[in-house]
Amino acid sequence: MLLRAPFLRCVSWLRRFSLYVACSSTASVGLQPATFPAPGQAMAMLPGHRGLLAQRVCTAGSLLLCPVAWHPGCNHSSSAFSPASAVAIGQAACSTRQLVITRAKVKKSRRYIPEGEFQPRLLTHKLQKAERIQQLQQLWDEHSQQFNSIHFSALMQQLAVLHEAAQTGRLPRGSNDAQEAEQLLLEWLSNDSTSSKPKQRQGRAAAQQPQHRERQQQHKQPEPSTPQRPEQPAELATAQQLAGNIAAAALQPGQREQLDGRALVMITHSLAKVGLGDSQLLHSIIQATGPHVLRRLDAQQLTNLIWSVAVCTLQSRHGQNSSRESSNSYASNGRGPDSNGSLPSAAALPPAGVAASSQRRFQLPYSWLAAAAAALQQQLDRCDSAGLAMALWGFAQVGFRPEDAWWSAFWSATQDRLSGYSGQDLSLVMYACGKLKAKVPDAWLASYLAASCAVLRSLSPQQLTMSLWGLAGAGCQPDKAWLMLWFLESKTNMHRAGTQDLSVWLYSLAVLRITPSPLWCTSFVEASFERLTAANTAPQELVNVMWAISCMSWSPPMLYWKGLMDAAAASFDRFNSHDLANCISAATAVDVNSIDKHWLTCFLQASEPKLSSFMPVQLAHTARSLAMTLKAHDWASLCIQASWQSAFIRAVSQQLSQGKFSERNLYWVVDGVKQINFKPATQDARDFLRTAEPCLEQLRSMCVQQRKDQTAQQ
């Protein structure tokens, strides 16, 4: 240990001396023992730039020389270090230094790009910092031919943010804060650039910030917390038009092959956020995101793509910016892959350039959905709860039910993770399971109910609706603990719930064959009466409540039921075939005496032009209900006009010729036709009965044979 330090110093001195020889020797000259410099004089002996070069090379470690054991009593000519090798190493060191200097000059020159030359990074920065849709439009007009994959992603992402800001009437988040921070930074640099002490600069900047804010507030006009934008509809139309133009340019053949998966996902997601469901763009997106692209996407990108494609498909089907497939699409305000997670609003109409294509119904190819499901199956373990819930919601909205193997992987991957799901994610997952009629395993259902009980108190009325409706749609019977918590929370949130939520609550309970307590029913009557009897109430919301009451062992108050009947009579013109059939069926099931002459006349007048669109089950319920009404009221036969009778006979004859009647439905139709007094259309009724009765006997014999076969198999 005592000899180690002197030895290391000797080695260091020898290396420095060898470097001196490499830089100063120009010919093969032998070294003389008497010319050894002192340990601290080797670098000083090198002239000018050679000494600087030797010092830099030695410091950076670019020249590695083996230490030579020099000793005054040894033969130096026999050393392993020769002057020729020293010269070669010195030349290599000089070449390396020159290469480093050249690279540094090139890197430094890149910082100063000539004015007017295109700068991709600067364009990306401008796109991300744009605060108005018109700024994005200007950047697109100026540089559309120079866009790459990163520019498309940045532009579409910022466009979606500004579109959402225009809908809410607020500026993009952080825009004012960014401007104020930039001004403070510039003033801080200008005032304290001559100061040499960091602590003094920090103290002076902190002292000047309040003064700057006061001056800025004095010269700044007061602004409301929510700026009013009278040009908001124009901005929304501009955003949709711009999104359509950008997506069309990015997805055209030849250009879409150059886009990476992230850019394709961002374009699709932005189209969904701005409410643009163009079938041609969807077709291009499906072609661009083939199976090879889907397999390369990560879990978040894949779930975002599935959600965005589903939203755009729904918008294409409905023609306007609506994400609801029907009035039962209770996930319309669910969370998306973005930060706040809201789906596109239905506030703005499609732009004129894409309105025609948006009106066409677009059907997603089954092959693409299967490929997306297969890619998602491989990443189920890496999906977060929000992304997986929205991907499953997307499958449900487009009506795609994955195969049993996919469901098995889904149950296995999520069963142990349900306790970490949020209340919104749990409600979305169950809603999708109910819409897809999934066969939920008992073990998974038990885990779901346990996880849902933990967060049930934090659910919103809409999330309570999705949870209960999903259980009813999937045929899952909840346990008593979950039901008790749900009844408590729904009763608490009943006055905050919407009309649709209230109607679906009662409808789902009827499907599950659960009758609420009298106290809960009383609260429901108080909360729903004024809403259901309003003139703008959706027909399906009213019919859902009437149908649910007819299925429960609950007798509503007379005034409540009378109000529902009067509201239905006033809205018959807005009812479709399904609502009309369910309404008269519920009316006769609850109280046939509540049907008066005016109500029946309004029903017959509204249903006559729509009988041709009635399904066999709807025709059967209508015939059965009218037969019950005729038995209860003598005046009912006078309300059934000959035109309605002829339309009904034509509708049932058409369905019978196509073989769509079941044995039960055909029996109700035949029985109803026999009891209804067909006056001018007697011959048509006889012809129908002559054909229907043999068919009914044949269906009965087939049903009897099927029951016998089932009994024999058991």
C-alpha positions in Angstrom: 0.0 0.0 0.0 2.9 2.4 0.7 4.4 1.8 -2.8 1.1 2.1 -4.7 0.8 5.9 -4.7 4.3 6.6 -6.0 3.9 3.9 -8.7 0.6 5.4 -10.0 2.3 8.9 -10.1 5.1 7.4 -12.1 2.7 5.7 -14.5 0.9 9.0 -15.0 4.1 10.9 -15.7 5.2 8.3 -18.2 1.9 8.6 -20.1 2.2 12.3 -20.3 5.8 12.0 -21.5 4.7 9.4 -24.2 2.1 11.9 -25.4 4.8 14.6 -25.7 6.8 12.2 -27.8 3.8 11.4 -30.0 3.1 15.1 -30.7 6.7 16.5 -31.0 8.6 13.7 -32.8 8.7 14.0 -36.6 11.4 11.4 -37.2 12.6 8.2 -35.7 14.9 9.5 -33.1 16.1 7.5 -30.1 15.3 8.7 -26.6 18.2 9.6 -24.3 18.0 8.8 -20.6 19.5 12.2 -19.7 16.6 14.1 -21.3 13.8 13.0 -19.0 11.7 15.9 -17.9 10.4 16.3 -14.4 6.9 15.0 -13.6 5.4 18.4 -13.7 7.2 19.7 -16.8 6.2 17.4 -19.6 3.1 19.4 -20.7 4.9 22.7 -20.3 7.5 21.6 -22.9 4.9 21.2 -25.6 4.7 24.3 -27.8 1.3 26.1 -28.2 -1.5 24.2 -29.7 0.3 20.9 -29.3 0.2 21.2 -25.6 -3.5 22.1 -25.6 -4.2 19.2 -27.9 -2.2 16.8 -25.8 -4.0 18.0 -22.7 -7.5 17.6 -24.2 -6.8 14.2 -25.6 -5.3 13.0 -22.4 -8.2 14.4 -20.4 -10.9 12.9 -22.6 -9.2 9.5 -22.6 -9.2 9.3 -26.4 -5.5 8.1 -26.5 -4.8 5.0 -24.5 -1.1 4.3 -24.2 0.4 1.3 -22.4 2.6 2.5 -19.5 6.3 1.9 -20.1 8.6 1.0 -17.3 11.3 3.7 -17.7 14.2 3.5 -15.3 17.6 5.3 -15.5 19.5 2.0 -15.4 17.6 0.1 -18.1 18.1 -0.1 -21.9 15.5 2.3 -23.4 16.0 1.0 -26.9 14.5 -2.3 -26.0 11.2 -0.7 -24.8 7.8 -1.7 -26.3 7.1 1.9 -27.1 8.7 3.1 -30.4 8.7 6.5 -32.1 6.9 5.2 -35.2 4.0 4.0 -33.2 3.9 7.2 -31.3 3.7 9.2 -34.5 0.8 7.0 -35.8 -1.1 7.4 -32.5 -0.6 11.1 -32.6 -2.0 11.3 -36.2 -5.0 9.3 -35.2 -5.6 11.6 -32.2 -5.5 14.6 -34.5 -7.9 13.1 -37.0 -10.3 12.3 -34.1 -10.1 15.8 -32.9 -10.8 17.2 -36.3 -13.9 15.0 -36.7 -15.2 16.1 -33.4 -14.7 19.8 -34.3 -16.5 19.3 -37.6 -19.5 17.6 -36.0 -19.7 20.5 -33.5 -19.7 23.0 -36.2 -22.5 21.2 -38.1 -24.6 20.9 -35.0 -24.1 24.6 -34.2 -25.0 25.6 -37.7 -28.3 23.8 -37.5 -29.4 26.1 -34.7 -29.4 29.0 -37.1 -31.7 28.0 -39.9 -31.9 30.6 -42.7 -35.0 32.7 -42.8 -37.8 31.3 -45.0 -36.6 27.7 -44.8 -39.2 25.1 -43.6 -38.8 24.1 -40.0 -40.7 20.9 -39.1 -40.2 21.3 -35.3 -41.4 24.9 -35.4 -44.5 23.9 -37.3 -45.3 21.2 -34.7 -44.8 23.8 -31.9 -47.2 26.2 -33.6 -49.8 23.5 -34.1 -49.7 22.6 -30.4 -49.9 26.2 -29.2 -52.7 27.3 -31.5 -55.6 28.9 -29.5 -58.1 29.4 -32.3 -59.4 27.1 -35.0 -58.7 29.8 -37.6 -54.9 29.6 -36.7 -55.0 25.9 -37.4 -56.8 26.6 -40.7 -54.1 29.1 -41.7 -51.3 26.7 -40.8 -52.9 24.0 -42.8 -53.4 26.2 -45.8 -49.7 27.3 -45.7 -48.0 24.0 -45.0 -50.4 21.2 -46.1 -48.0 19.9 -48.7 -45.2 19.5 -46.1 -47.1 17.7 -43.4 -45.8 14.5 -42.0 -47.1 11.9 -39.5 -46.2 14.1 -36.5 -47.9 17.2 -37.9 -51.1 15.3 -38.7 -51.2 14.0 -35.1 -50.5 17.4 -33.6 -53.1 19.2 -35.7 -55.9 16.8 -35.2 -55.3 16.6 -31.4 -55.3 20.4 -31.1 -58.4 20.6 -33.3 -60.3 18.3 -31.0 -59.3 20.4 -28.0 -60.4 23.7 -29.6 -63.6 22.1 -30.8 -64.5 21.1 -27.3 -63.6 24.6 -26.1 -65.9 26.1 -28.7 -68.7 23.9 -27.6 -68.4 24.9 -24.0 -67.7 28.5 -24.8 -64.5 28.6 -22.9 -60.9 29.1 -23.9 -58.5 26.1 -24.1 -57.2 25.1 -20.7 -54.0 26.9 -19.7 -53.9 29.4 -22.6 -54.0 32.5 -20.4 -51.6 31.0 -17.9 -49.1 30.2 -20.6 -49.2 33.8 -21.9 -48.8 35.2 -18.4 -45.9 32.9 -17.6 -44.1 33.8 -20.9 -44.5 37.5 -20.2 -43.2 37.1 -16.6 -40.2 35.1 -17.9 -39.3 37.8 -20.5 -39.5 40.6 -18.0 -37.5 38.6 -15.5 -34.7 38.1 -18.0 -34.7 41.7 -19.1 -34.6 43.1 -15.6 -32.1 40.7 -14.1 -29.8 39.8 -17.0 -26.9 41.9 -15.4 -27.2 40.4 -12.0 -24.5 37.9 -11.0 -25.9 36.4 -7.9 -28.7 33.8 -8.4 -30.2 34.5 -5.0 -30.5 38.2 -5.7 -32.1 37.4 -9.1 -34.7 35.1 -7.5 -35.5 37.6 -4.8 -35.9 40.5 -7.2 -38.0 38.4 -9.6 -40.3 37.3 -6.8 -40.7 40.9 -5.7 -41.5 42.1 -9.2 -44.0 39.4 -10.1 -46.9 41.0 -8.1 -46.1 44.4 -9.5 -46.2 43.0 -13.0 -49.6 41.4 -12.4 -50.9 44.6 -11.0 -49.8 46.5 -14.0 -51.2 43.9 -16.3 -54.6 43.9 -14.5 -54.7 47.7 -14.8 -54.3 47.7 -18.6 -56.3 44.6 -19.2 -60.0 44.8 -19.8 -62.1 42.7 -17.4 -63.2 39.4 -18.9 -66.0 37.1 -17.8 -65.2 33.7 -16.4 -66.9 32.1 -19.3 -66.2 34.2 -22.5 -69.2 34.6 -24.8 -68.6 33.6 -28.4 -71.3 34.6 -30.8 -69.4 33.0 -33.6 -69.5 29.6 -31.9 -71.7 27.8 -34.5 -69.3 29.0 -37.2 -66.3 27.8 -35.3 -67.9 24.3 -34.9 -68.7 24.1 -38.5 -65.2 25.3 -39.4 -63.7 22.7 -37.1 -65.7 19.9 -38.7 -64.9 21.1 -42.2 -61.2 21.3 -41.4 -61.2 17.9 -39.7 -62.8 16.4 -42.8 -60.3 18.0 -45.1 -57.3 17.0 -43.0 -58.5 13.4 -42.6 -59.2 13.1 -46.3 -55.7 14.4 -47.2 -54.0 12.1 -44.6 -56.0 9.0 -45.5 -55.8 9.2 -49.3 -54.0 6.3 -51.0 -50.2 6.9 -51.0 -50.3 9.1 -47.9 -52.0 6.8 -45.4 -49.2 4.2 -45.9 -46.7 6.7 -44.5 -48.7 7.3 -41.3 -47.8 5.4 -38.2 -50.3 3.8 -35.9 -50.3 6.7 -33.5 -51.2 9.1 -36.2 -54.1 6.9 -37.5 -55.5 6.6 -33.9 -55.2 10.3 -33.3 -57.0 11.2 -36.6 -59.8 8.7 -35.8 -60.2 10.0 -32.3 -60.3 13.6 -33.4 -63.0 12.8 -35.9 -65.1 11.3 -33.1 -64.5 14.2 -30.9 -65.6 16.8 -33.4 -68.7 14.8 -34.3 -67.9 13.9 -37.9 -69.1 10.5 -39.0 -68.3 10.3 -42.7 -68.6 6.9 -44.2 -65.9 7.5 -46.8 -63.4 8.5 -44.1 -64.4 5.5 -42.0 -63.8 3.2 -45.0 -60.4 4.7 -45.4 -59.6 4.3 -41.7 -60.6 0.6 -41.9 -58.4 0.1 -44.9 -55.4 1.9 -43.3 -55.7 0.0 -40.0 -55.5 -3.6 -41.2 -54.6 -6.6 -39.0 -50.9 -5.9 -39.3 -51.4 -2.3 -37.9 -53.8 -3.5 -35.2 -51.2 -5.9 -33.9 -48.5 -3.2 -33.6 -50.7 -0.8 -31.6 -50.3 -0.8 -27.8 -53.1 -1.3 -25.4 -54.1 2.3 -25.1 -54.0 3.1 -28.8 -56.1 0.0 -29.6 -58.8 0.8 -27.1 -58.9 4.4 -28.3 -59.2 3.3 -31.9 -62.1 0.9 -31.1 -64.0 3.6 -29.2 -63.4 6.2 -31.9 -64.5 4.0 -34.7 -67.7 3.0 -32.8 -68.6 6.7 -32.2 -68.0 7.6 -35.8 -70.0 4.7 -37.0 -73.0 5.7 -34.8 -72.7 9.3 -36.1 -72.7 8.0 -39.7 -75.8 5.9 -39.1 -77.8 8.8 -37.6 -76.6 11.4 -40.0 -76.1 14.0 -37.2 -73.7 14.2 -34.3 -75.4 11.7 -32.1 -73.7 8.9 -30.3 -76.9 7.2 -29.3 -78.0 4.2 -31.2 -81.4 4.5 -29.5 -82.9 6.0 -26.4 -81.4 3.1 -24.5 -77.8 4.0 -25.2 -77.2 5.1 -21.6 -73.4 5.4 -22.1 -73.7 8.5 -24.3 -71.8 10.6 -21.8 -69.3 8.0 -20.8 -65.6 8.4 -20.5 -63.3 8.3 -23.5 -59.6 8.0 -24.0 -58.9 11.6 -23.6 -58.5 13.5 -20.4 -62.0 14.5 -19.6 -63.6 11.5 -21.4 -66.8 13.0 -22.8 -68.2 11.8 -26.1 -69.0 14.2 -28.9 -71.9 16.5 -28.4 -74.8 16.7 -30.8 -74.8 20.5 -30.9 -73.4 21.1 -34.3 -74.5 19.9 -37.7 -72.2 18.3 -40.3 -70.6 20.7 -42.7 -72.1 21.0 -46.2 -69.2 19.2 -47.8 -69.6 16.0 -45.9 -73.3 16.0 -45.0 -74.3 13.8 -47.9 -71.8 11.1 -47.2 -72.7 11.2 -43.5 -76.3 10.4 -44.2 -75.4 7.0 -45.7 -75.5 4.1 -43.3 -72.1 2.6 -42.7 -71.7 -1.0 -41.6 -68.3 -2.0 -40.1 -66.8 -5.1 -41.7 -67.0 -8.1 -39.5 -63.4 -9.0 -40.5 -62.1 -5.7 -39.1 -64.0 -6.1 -35.8 -62.8 -9.7 -35.4 -59.2 -8.5 -36.1 -59.6 -5.7 -33.5 -61.0 -8.1 -31.0 -58.1 -10.6 -31.6 -55.5 -7.9 -31.1 -57.3 -6.7 -28.0 -57.4 -10.2 -26.6 -53.6 -10.4 -26.7 -53.3 -7.2 -24.6 -56.1 -7.6 -22.1 -53.6 -7.9 -19.3 -52.1 -4.5 -20.3 -55.3 -2.6 -20.7 -56.3 -0.1 -18.0 -59.9 -0.2 -16.7 -61.0 2.9 -18.5 -59.7 1.9 -21.9 -61.1 -1.7 -21.6 -64.5 -0.4 -20.5 -64.7 2.0 -23.5 -63.5 -0.7 -26.0 -66.2 -3.0 -24.7 -68.7 -0.1 -25.0 -67.6 0.4 -28.6 -68.2 -3.3 -29.4 -71.7 -3.1 -27.8 -72.7 0.1 -29.7 -71.8 -1.4 -33.1 -73.5 -4.7 -32.3 -70.4 -6.9 -32.4 -70.3 -9.8 -30.0 -66.9 -11.5 -29.7 -66.5 -15.2 -29.7 -66.6 -17.4 -26.6 -62.8 -17.6 -26.5 -62.5 -13.9 -26.3 -65.1 -13.7 -23.5 -63.2 -16.5 -21.6 -60.0 -14.5 -21.8 -61.9 -11.3 -20.7 -63.4 -13.0 -17.6 -60.0 -14.4 -16.6 -58.1 -11.1 -17.2 -60.5 -8.8 -15.3 -62.0 -10.9 -12.5 -59.1 -10.2 -10.1 -58.8 -6.6 -11.2 -62.4 -5.5 -10.7 -61.8 -4.2 -7.2 -59.5 -1.5 -8.7 -62.1 -0.3 -11.2 -63.8 3.0 -10.8 -67.5 3.2 -10.5 -67.9 4.6 -14.0 -65.8 1.8 -15.5 -67.8 -0.9 -13.7 -71.1 0.5 -14.9 -69.8 0.7 -18.5 -68.6 -2.8 -18.4 -71.9 -4.2 -17.1 -73.8 -2.0 -19.6 -71.8 -3.5 -22.5 -72.3 -7.1 -21.1 -76.0 -6.5 -20.9 -76.2 -5.1 -24.4 -74.2 -7.9 -25.9 -76.2 -10.5 -23.9 -73.0 -12.0 -22.5 -73.1 -15.1 -20.4 -71.6 -13.9 -17.3 -69.9 -16.6 -15.1 -71.1 -16.7 -11.5 -67.6 -16.2 -10.1 -67.1 -13.1 -12.2 -70.5 -11.8 -11.2 -69.7 -12.2 -7.5 -66.5 -10.3 -8.0 -68.3 -7.5 -9.9 -71.1 -7.2 -7.3 -68.5 -7.0 -4.5 -66.5 -4.3 -6.3 -69.7 -2.4 -7.2 -70.9 -2.3 -3.7 -67.7 -0.6 -2.6 -68.3 2.3 -5.1 -72.0 2.3 -5.4 -72.4 5.3 -3.1 -70.3 7.4 -5.5 -72.2 6.6 -8.7 -74.2 9.2 -10.6 -77.8 8.6 -11.6 -76.7 7.6 -15.1 -74.2 5.2 -13.8 -76.8 3.6 -11.5 -78.9 3.2 -14.7 -76.2 1.5 -16.7 -75.4 -0.9 -13.9 -79.0 -2.0 -13.3 -79.8 -2.1 -17.0 -76.7 -4.2 -17.7 -77.6 -6.7 -15.1 -81.1 -7.0 -16.5 -79.9 -7.3 -20.1 -77.3 -10.0 -19.2 -79.9 -11.9 -17.1 -77.8 -11.6 -13.9 -79.7 -11.6 -10.7 -78.0 -9.3 -8.1 -77.7 -10.3 -4.5 -79.6 -8.7 -1.7 -76.7 -6.6 -0.4 -76.2 -5.0 -3.8 -80.0 -4.4 -4.2 -80.3 -2.7 -0.8 -77.4 -0.3 -1.6 -78.8 0.4 -5.1 -82.3 1.2 -3.7 -80.8 3.5 -1.1 -78.7 5.4 -3.6 -81.4 5.6 -6.3 -83.9 6.9 -3.8 -81.3 9.6 -2.7 -80.6 10.6 -6.3 -84.2 10.3 -7.6 -84.8 14.0 -7.9 -81.4 14.5 -9.7 -82.0 11.7 -12.1 -83.3 12.4 -15.6 -86.5 11.2 -17.1 -84.8 8.5 -19.0 -83.0 7.2 -16.0 -86.2 7.0 -14.0 -88.0 5.1 -16.8 -85.1 2.6 -17.2 -84.9 2.0 -13.5 -88.5 0.8 -13.4 -88.1 -1.1 -16.7 -85.0 -2.9 -15.5 -86.6 -3.9 -12.2 -89.5 -5.3 -14.1 -87.2 -7.4 -16.3 -85.5 -8.7 -13.2 -88.9 -9.4 -11.7 -88.2 -7.3 -8.7 -91.0 -5.2 -7.1 -89.7 -2.2 -5.1 -90.9 -1.3 -1.7 -93.9 1.0 -1.2 -91.7 3.7 0.1 -89.5 3.6 -2.9 -92.5 3.6 -5.2 -94.0 6.6 -3.5 -90.7 8.5 -4.0 -90.7 7.4 -7.7 -94.2 8.7 -8.2 -93.4 12.1 -6.7 -90.2 12.4 -8.8 -91.5 11.2 -12.1 -95.0 12.4 -12.5 -94.4 15.9 -13.8 -91.5 14.8 -16.0 -93.4 11.9 -17.6 -96.5 13.9 -18.3 -94.7 16.8 -19.9 -95.3 17.5 -23.6 -91.7 16.9 -24.6 -91.3 13.5 -22.9 -89.8 10.9 -25.2 -92.4 8.2 -26.1 -90.2 5.3 -25.1 -89.6 6.8 -21.6 -93.4 6.9 -21.1 -94.0 3.5 -22.5 -91.2 1.9 -20.5 -92.9 3.1 -17.2 -96.3 1.9 -18.3 -95.0 -1.5 -19.4 -93.0 -1.9 -16.2 -96.1 -1.2 -14.0 -98.1 -3.8 -16.0 -95.4 -6.4 -15.1 -95.2 -5.6 -11.4 -97.4 -6.4 -8.6 -97.8 -2.7 -7.9 -101.0 -0.7 -8.2 -100.1 2.9 -8.9 -102.2 5.8 -7.6 -105.2 6.4 -9.9 -104.3 10.0 -10.6 -100.8 8.9 -11.5 -101.9 6.3 -14.0 -104.6 8.6 -15.5 -101.9 11.2 -16.1 -99.7 8.7 -17.9 -102.7 7.6 -20.1 -103.5 11.2 -21.0 -99.9 11.9 -21.8 -99.8 8.9 -24.1 -102.9 9.9 -25.9 -101.5 13.3 -26.6 -98.3 11.8 -28.0 -99.6 8.9 -30.1 -98.5 10.6 -33.3 -94.9 10.4 -32.2 -95.1 6.7 -31.2 -93.5 4.0 -33.4 -95.0 0.5 -33.9 -93.2 -0.9 -30.8 -94.4 1.9 -28.5 -98.0 1.7 -29.8 -98.2 -2.1 -29.2 -96.6 -1.9 -25.8 -98.8 1.0 -24.7 -102.2 -0.6 -25.5 -100.9 -3.9 -24.0 -99.9 -2.2 -20.7 -103.1 -0.2 -20.6 -105.3 -3.3 -20.8 -103.0 -5.2 -18.3 -103.1 -2.5 -15.6 -106.7 -1.3 -15.9 -108.8 -1.9 -19.0 -111.4 0.4 -17.6 -109.0 3.4 -17.8 -109.3 3.2 -21.6 -112.0 5.7 -22.7 -113.5 6.3 -26.1 -111.2 9.3 -26.9 -108.1 7.3 -25.9 -109.0 4.3 -28.1 -109.9 6.6 -31.1 -106.6 8.3 -30.9 -104.8 5.0 -30.7 -106.6 3.6 -33.8 -106.0 6.7 -35.8 -102.3 6.8 -35.0 -101.7 3.0 -35.6 -103.6 2.6 -38.9 -100.9 4.0 -41.2 -98.2 2.1 -39.2 -99.7 -1.4 -39.2 -97.7 -2.5 -42.2 -94.5 -2.0 -40.1 -95.8 -4.0 -37.1 -93.9 -7.2 -36.3 -95.9 -10.4 -35.6 -95.5 -10.1 -31.8 -96.8 -6.5 -32.0 -99.8 -7.5 -34.2 -100.5 -10.3 -31.7 -100.5 -7.9 -28.7 -102.6 -5.4 -30.5 -105.3 -8.0 -31.4 -105.3 -9.4 -27.9 -105.6 -6.0 -26.3 -108.4 -4.9 -28.6 -110.3 -8.2 -27.9 -110.0 -7.4 -24.1 -111.2 -3.9 -24.7 -114.3 -5.1 -26.7 -115.2 -7.3 -23.8 -115.0 -4.5 -21.3 -116.7 -1.7 -23.3 -119.7 -2.0 -25.6 -118.9 1.2 -27.4 -115.4 -0.1 -28.4 -116.7 -1.9 -31.6 -118.0 1.5 -32.9 -114.5 2.9 -32.8 -112.9 0.3 -35.0 -113.4 1.6 -38.5 -113.4 -0.5 -41.7 -110.2 1.1 -43.0 -108.3 0.1 -39.8 -109.7 -3.5 -40.1 -108.6 -3.8 -43.7 -105.1 -2.5 -42.9 -104.8 -5.0 -40.0 -105.9 -7.9 -42.1 -103.3 -7.0 -44.8 -100.6 -6.7 -42.2 -101.3 -10.1 -40.6 -101.8 -11.8 -44.0 -98.4 -10.6 -45.2 -96.6 -11.8 -42.0 -98.4 -15.1 -42.3 -97.3 -15.7 -45.9 -93.7 -15.1 -44.8 -94.0 -17.7 -42.0 -93.0 -15.3 -39.2 -95.7 -16.1 -36.7 -95.1 -18.3 -33.7 -97.8 -20.5 -32.3 -98.6 -18.2 -29.4 -98.7 -15.0 -31.5 -100.8 -16.6 -34.2 -103.3 -17.9 -31.6 -103.7 -14.4 -30.3 -104.2 -12.9 -33.7 -106.8 -15.6 -34.7 -108.7 -15.2 -31.5 -108.7 -11.4 -31.9 -109.9 -11.5 -35.5 -112.8 -13.8 -34.4 -113.9 -11.4 -31.6 -113.5 -8.1 -33.5 -116.6 -7.2 -35.5 -115.3 -6.9 -39.1 -118.2 -5.3 -40.9 -117.3 -4.4 -44.5 -114.1 -6.5 -44.4 -115.8 -9.8 -43.5 -114.6 -11.6 -46.7 -111.0 -10.6 -46.0 -111.3 -11.8 -42.4 -112.8 -15.1 -43.6 -110.0 -15.6 -46.1 -107.4 -14.9 -43.4 -109.0 -17.3 -41.0 -109.3 -20.0 -43.7 -105.5 -19.8 -44.2 -104.5 -19.1 -40.6 -106.4 -21.9 -38.8 -104.6 -24.7 -40.6 -101.3 -23.0 -40.0 -102.2 -22.6 -36.3 -102.9 -26.4 -36.0 -99.7 -27.2 -37.8 -97.7 -25.0 -35.4 -99.4 -26.5 -32.4 -98.5 -30.0 -33.5 -95.0 -29.0 -34.0 -94.8 -27.5 -30.6 -96.2 -30.6 -29.0 -93.7 -32.7 -30.8 -90.8 -30.5 -29.7 -92.0 -30.8 -26.1 -92.1 -34.6 -26.4 -88.6 -34.7 -27.8 -87.3 -32.5 -25.0 -88.9 -34.7 -22.4 -87.4 -37.8 -24.0 -83.9 -36.2 -24.0 -84.2 -35.3 -20.3 
